[in-house]
Amino acid sequence: MDAQQLISTLQASLSDLSDHLSSSKSTNNVNVTTIFSTVQAAFGALESTILPSDVHIYRTTFLYQVPVALGVVVDLGLPEVISAATARGGQEEGISSKALERRTGVPWGKISRLLRLLCGRGFFREVRPDVWAHTRHSLALDSGLSYETIVQNPLQRFSMGDSTVPAWVNLMNDVTHKASVGMLDAFRHKKSVKSYSATDAPFTFAYGTDKTLWEWLYVVDGGHRMPNFMKAMEFTNSLMMTDMSLYPWAHLGPDAIFVDVGGGNGSAVASILPFASNIHKAIIQDLPPVIELSKSYWASQQNSNLVQSGKVVLQAHDFFTEQPVKGAHAYFLKYIVHE
């Protein structure tokens, strides 16, 4: 598409979005999700079409700055501190960088630089010079935990509380982005460049370990990384499981056996079951430590009796080995094919 065609696509998609939102306040349906994807793709294509190559390359190499700043801000607990301050003084009052320094111990100049960078992407508002308040995007970073809880539980806190967003931001910054630093070394190394082994991945170069990512998550930092990882996966499930009623579950027939392969704690199954009463048994498969952790997840669900009744089965299984469940009506592979 040329620039004019992309602009036309953007205009048409934005008009469709306006029509959908005027008839329904919900953005949680397949039509709106499709429009969001179209707008995002068209905007990115328009940017790459109109920018000079040197400017496009320059801007692309700096894309790391925003997610890194986001990770630092979440790690410091700034969203929670700003929420507490605005609850006392009102959204337009905000809280100053110097007040944030007094609360966190981080120099106010560094705080201002972090927040000002994020303001340009819709996270936080600078209501006055060096005074900050939330936007709807930055408010979503608030875990709901008190700042004291965050300080007392600097790593465990990402698996605490109801919000899954901080766990995702932490996973991306504290694990994934750090692992990406090993990409160059992995491609320069004569053995690893030809290997598809998980022990020759960029992760192993970046962290200087002979363990796979999964083995590392189980043992490092007292084992707290895996609960955080599973909490982050709940966030991705919330994005993907937008409208499970759209799937033709009835086509599976009565008394269906459903297998979620590499299903983590089973949050996807929890989203599916309300729309699939014909599923007789849902089997969630993952590695043994994950299955052990998933027990607490299901114990906290409204239908916590599903495991006890046998409708939900938690099964330890490595999906690189032979599938033990034969003849199931459906095998669900979500976010695992890349493995």
GULUMMI-805946 format. One record per atom (N, C-alpha, C): residue in one letter; x, y, z. Coordinates in steps of 0.05 Angstrom, whole numbers, plus 5000, padded with zeros to 4 digits. Layout:
% GULUMMI-805946
aXYZ...
% end
This chain:
% GULUMMI-805946
m501749765000m500050005000m501750255000d500850464986d502250714988d501150875011a502251105016a501451265040a498551335039q497551415016q494751495014q492851265020q493451025011q491850795016q491850725046l494250755058l494450695087l492750905103i492851155095i491251355108i488251295106s487451205082s484651125078s483850895096t485650695098t485150475116t484850555145l486550745154l486450845181l483750995185q483051165167q480551315170q478151135171a478050925154a475850745153a475650585179s477950495189s478050335214s477250505238l478150745239l477450925261l474450985261s473351015237s470451055235s468950815245d469850575237d468550325247d468750305277l471050375288l471450365317l469550545331s469250795321s467450985333s464550875333d463750745311d461050635309d460650415330h462650235333h462450015352h462250125381l463950325387l464050425414l461550595421s460350715401s457950865406s455550685412s455650435402s453450245407s454050065430s456550045438s457349875460s459849985473k459850005500k462250105514k464449895516s463749645510s465749435513s467649425489t470249395496t472249355475t473049055474n471648895490n472348615492n470648435473n470948495447n469648325427n471348305402v470848115386v472648045364v472748275343n470448415339n470448635319n472248865327v472048945352v473749165362v476649075362t477248835371t479948735371t481148735343t479648655323t480548655295t481148945286i479449135294i479849415286i482449515299f482749455325f485249545338f487749445323s487649185315s489949065301s490349205274t488249265260t488449395234t489649675237v488649825257v489750095262v492650085268q493449905286q496249885294q498049815270a497149615254a498749535231a498949755210a496649895205a496650105185a498350345195f498250405220f499850625231f502850565228g503650315235g506450235233g507350235204a505650145186a506350145157a506550425147l504850605156l504850885147l507451015156e508250965181e510751075192e513150985175s513350725169s515650625154s515550715125t513150785115t512850875087t513851165084i513151335103i513751615099i516451705111l517551555130l520051635142l522451585124p524451765123p526951705109p528251465123s529751305108s530951065119s532751115142d534351325141d536251375164d534651445189v532551595186v530951665210v529451415220h528451255202h527051005211h528950825226i531350795216i533350625229i534050735256y534551005257y535251135283y533051095304r530551145296r528351115315r528050825323t528450635305t528050355312t530150265332t532550355330t534650275349t534250375377f532450575380f531850685406f529250575418l528150375405l525550275415l525750145442y528150065450y528549935476y527950125500q528150385495q528050575518q525450565533v523250565518v520650575531v520050335549p520350085538p519849855556p521749835579v524249915576v526049915598v525250115620a524450355611a523550555630a521050465645l519250325630l516850225641l517450015663g519449845657g520249645676g521349755702v523049965699v524250095722v522050225739v520250365727v518050505741v516350305757v515650085744v514149875758v515649755781d518249705776d519949585797d520149765821l520250025816l520550215838l517950255854g515650165842g513150205855g511950485851l512850625831l511950905826l508950915820p507850725804p504950735799p503250735825e504150565844e502650545869e502950795886v505250915886v505751155902v504051385890i504051405863i502451615850i499551575855s498551325854s495751265860s495051355888a496751295907a496151365935a496051665939a497851815925a497952105927a495552235914t494752135891t492452255877t489852185891a489751965906a487451895922a487052095944r489252195954r489152395976r488552675965g489952745943g489853025934g488253075909g487352865896g485852905871g487652865847q486452775824q488052705800q489552945789e488453185791e489753415779e492053515797e491953445823e494153535841e496653385834g496553125832g498952965825g500852955848i503352865843i505452855863i508052935849s509653085863s512153185851s514352975851s516253025834s518552845833s520152845860k520253075873k521653095898k520152945920a517452945919a515952785938a516352485932l516552415907l517152135900l519852055909e521752235908e524452185919e524352125948r522852285963r522652245992r521351975999r519651885981r518251635986r519951395978t521451415956t522851185945t525851195949g526951425954g529851455956g531351485930v529851495908v531051535881v531151825875p533551935866p533752215860p531552325842w530452555849w528152655834w528752705805g531252785798g531952835770g531652575753k532452355765k532152095750k529252025747i527652075768i524752015766i523452175744s524152435743s522952605722s523652515695r526152425691r526952335664r525452085656l525151905675l523651655669l520751715662l519451875679l516651925675l516152095650r517952285645r517552455621r517752295595l519652105595l519851935571l517251775567l516151675589l513651515587l511251685581c511251935588c509052115582c508652125551g510852115537g510652125507g509251885495r508951675511r507551435501r504851395516g503951595529g501251575542g501251465570f503651415581f503851325609f504451565626f502651635645f502951865663f502552135649r501852335665r501552605655r503152795672e504452985660e505853185675e504053425677v502553445700v500553645703v501753925708r504053925719r505654175722r508554085720p510454265717p513254175715p514053995738d514853745732d515853545751d513653465771v511153475763v508953385779v507253195762w506652955774w505752735757w503052625767a501452545748a498852415753a498552175734h496552015739h496151785722h494651845696t495051685676t493251655653t491951385656r490151315638r488851055640r490950825636h492950885620h494950675615h496850635639s497650855651s499450825674s497950715699l495350775700l493750675723l493650365721a493750255697a493649965694a496249835705l498349995709l500849885720l500649845751d498649965763d498349955792d497549675801s499149545818s498549275826s496349255847g495649485859g493649475880g494949415908l497549365908l498949315933l499849575945s500249575971s501349815984s504349835978y505350075980y508250115974y509849955995e508949946019e510349796040e510549496033t508449386022t508449106014t510549065991i510649255973i512549235950i515449235961v515949415979v518749435990v519449186005q517549076020q518148836036q518348586020n517148585996n517048345979n517948425950p520448505946p521248625921p520948435897l521148175901l520847985878l518247835881q517547735904q515147575908q512647735901r512748005904r510348165901r509148145873f510748065853f509648055826f507647825822s507747625841s505747415840s503547455860m503547685874m501647755894m499447935882g497247955896g495048135888g493548035864d491648195855d489848115833d490848195806s492448415804s493348515778s495548335766t495348275740t497348115727t499248285710v498648545707v500248715690v503148755700p503548815726p506348845736p508048605732a506848365735a508348115731a509248095702w507548175683w508348165655w510548365649v510348605658v512448805654v515048715666n514948605690n517348505703n518648275687l516948085677l518047865662l519447965637m518248155623m519448255598m522048395604n522248545626n524648695631n526748545646d525948395666d527948265684d528847995673v527447885653v528247635642v528547645612t526447715597t526447695568t528347895555h528148155563h529848355551h532848305558k533348215582k536148145590k537147915573a535347725568a536147485552a536747565524s535347765513s535747845485s538547955480v539848045502v542648145499v544447935489g543847675494g545447455486g545047375457m543347515442m542747435415m545147455397l546647665398l549047695381l551047475387d551547425412d553547205419d552546935409a549946885411a548946625402a549246585372f549046805357f549446785328f552346795319r554046905337r556946905330r558246645337h557146495355h558346245364h557846025344k559945885336k559745695314k557845465320k557745375345k556045155352k553145245355s552645465370s549945545376s548445655352v549945775333v548645885309v547245665293k548145415295k546945195280k545045035297s544945095323s543444935342s540645045347y538744865351y536044935360y535544845389s537644775403s537444685430s536844915449a535144875469a534445075488a536845155505t538944985506t541345055521t543445205504d542745255479d544445425462d543045685454a541045755470a539445995464a540746245473p539946475463p540946735473p540846755504f538646645515f538346655544f540746535559t541846305550t544046175564t546546345562f546946485539f549246665536f549046905555a546647025555a546247265571a546547215601y545646985610y545646925639y548046745647g549646665627g551946495634g551246245648t549146105638t548145865651t547945635631d548145395641d547645165623d544845055626k543145195641k540445115645k538645235623t536445105618t534445225600t532945435616l531445605602l529845805615l528045685636w526745455630w524845335648w526245235673e528545105670e530045005693e530945235710w531745455697w532745685712w530445815728l528145835716l525845955730l525145795756y525545535756y524845375779y526745415802v529245485797v531245475818v532345745826v532445945808v533746195815v532046355834d533346525850d532046705870d530046555887g530846315897g529146175915g526646055903g526546045876g524245935863g521946125858h522446385864h520246575862h519746665833r521546605815r521146685787r518846535774m518446285780m516346135767m513546235774p512946285799p510346405805p509846665791n512046825789n511747085774n511247035745f512546835733f512146765705f509246675700m508246515718m505446415715m503446645717k504046835735k502347075737k502347235712a504747255700a505047405674a503447265652m503346995653m501846845632m498846895635e497946945660e495147015663e494447275648f496447455647f496047705632f495647655603t497347485591t497147425563t494547275557n493647105576n491046975572n488747165572s488947375589s486847575589s486647725563l488847755549l488847885523l487647695501m488347445503m487547255482m484647155485m483847125510m481147005515m479047225516t478847375494t476947595494t474047515492d473447315476d470647235473d470546935465m470646775486m470746485481m468146365470s465946525472s463446425461s463446405431l465446525418l465546525389l466446255378y467746095395y468745835385y466445625385p466345445366p464145255364p464545015382w464545065408w465044845427w463044615424a460644675416a458544465414a459344255393h461044335374h461844145353h463643925364l464643955388l466243745400l464443505408g461843555410g460043345417g459743325447p457843155456p457443125485p459742975498d460043025524d462142885540d464942905527a465643145518a468143185504a470443185524i472743075514i475243085529i476943305516f477843495532f479343725523f482043735536v484243755521v486943745532v488244015525d489044165546d490544405543d493544335546v494944325524v497744235524v499544475531g501244435551g502844655561g501144885571g499144815586g497045005594g497645175618g500045155629g500745325653g498845255676n497845465689n496145415712n493245355704g492645375678g489945305669g488045535667s489145785667s487346015666s485846025639a486945905618a485545895592a483045715595v483445485608v481245295612v479045435629a479845585649a477945725666a476245915650s477446035629s475946215611s474146065592i474845825585i473345665565i470945525577l471245415600l469145235611l466345365613p466145625620p463445745621p461945735595f463445715573f462145715546f462045435534a462945235549a463144965537a462144765558s459544765563s458444585582s458644295574n459144245548n459343975538n462043845543i463944005553i466543895560i466243725585h466643465583h466343295606h468843305624k471143325611k473643325626k475643505612a476843695627a478943865616a481543795630i483543705614i486143625624i488143835619i489343945640i491444145637i494144015641q495844045621q498443915621q500644115623d502544075640d505044235641d507144085657l509444205660l511644085675l510944065704p512043865719p511243815746p511244055765p513344235765p513244465783p510944655777v510244675751v508044855743v505344735753i505044475749i502544345758i502244375788e504444355803e504344385832e503344665839l504444865826l503645145831l500745195822s499845055802s497145105791s494945025811k495644855830k493644765850k492545005866s494345185873s493445415888s491745605871y492345615845y490645775827y487845675826w487445405823w484845295821w483345305848a484845295870a483645315896a482445585901s483445785887s482546065890s480246135871q479545955852q477446015833q474645975845q472746115834q469946095844q469045805843n469745665821n468945385819n471345205827s472145245852s474545105862s474144805864n471544715863n470944425865n471444275839l472144425817l472444295791l474644085791v476844145806v479043955808v478243715825q476943765847q476143545865q474043365851s472343475834s470343315821s471343165797g473843235788g474943095765g474343215738k472743435738k472243565713k474743705702v476343805720v478943915713v481143735724v482943645707v485143465715v487743615711l489443625731l492043745729l494143515725q495343515702q497043285694q499843375687a501843265701a504643325695a505443185668h506443345650h507143245623h509043435609d511143325597d512943475580d512043435552f511243655538f510043625512f512043555490f514643525497f516643425479f516743115479t515142995497t515042705499t512242625488e511842365486e509342255474e506942345490q504842425476q502342505489q500942265503p500542285529p499342055543p496342035540v495042255532v492142245529v491442195499k490441965494k489741885466k486841925461g486242015436g483442035428g481742245440a483042455450a481442685460a480042825438h477842965444h476343105424h477743365414a479343475431a480843715423a483443735439y485543815425y488143875437y488644165433f488844315454f489044615453f491944695456l493044815435l495944895436l495945205433k496145335455k496145625455k498845735465y500145885448y502746015456y504845805463i504845575450i506945375455i508245285429v506945335406v508045235380v510845345375h511445585385h514045705381h516245545395e515445375414e517445205428e518544985409
% end
